[in-house]
Amino acid sequence: MRARRDMRHFLPGSMVAEEVLLRILSAAHLAPSVGLMQPWRFIRITDSALREQIHALVDAERHLTAAALGERDAEFMRLKVEGVRDCAELWVAALMDRREEHIFGRRTLPEMDLASVACAIQNMWLAARAEGLGMGWVSLFDPQALAALLGIPAGGKPVAILCLGQVEKFYAAPMLQLEGWRTPQPLQEMLFENSWGCSGAGT
């Protein structure tokens, strides 16, 4: 877990063996899910033209995000935020359609379906690292545009573009930390006791 990194730099031309890919996807499918609904769906992108279209969506959102950041726009544009063109395997993780039929555990917290997909992606990430592969989670895209591009049915929703493949080396620390974008906060600042903001929890 300490060695997991959100990777953006991949070795072009590398491949992932099918048996390795199956192990990584099987790890994702072992994730816990609310009400055992297993809301994750994974779409493998093998068409090069489609990969380019996905990259164009990401790049468009990259520029919109920079504009929304205001004074940090130029700093953001210098960051490498994805490896869509270079990674060996490109996948899209999506929420399934007809999720309203699943009420168990979601009546008051319907977003638990998204939490379940996030657990599946985390499993995939850890399994990839155990296989010596890098994985990056890209969230810079218009979900409606990507859903239309991939033929995702109404009610379904893409939540992540996943870049997977060989890397020259893993970052020594989170890349955004190395680039000076943000400093990770210590666990102790996230722990409260009995009510929000009251310290004392943990050791």
ABEGO torsion letter per residue (X at the ends): XAABBBBABBBBGBBBBAAAAAAAAAAAAABBBBGGAGABBBBBBABAAAAAAAAAAAAAAAAAAAAAAEAAAAAAAABBABAAAABABBBBBBBBBGAAABABGAAABAAAAAAAAAAAAAAAAAAAAAAGBBBBBBABBBAAAAAAAAGBBBGBBBABBBBBEBBABBBABBAAAAAGABBBBBAAAABBBGBBGBBGBEX
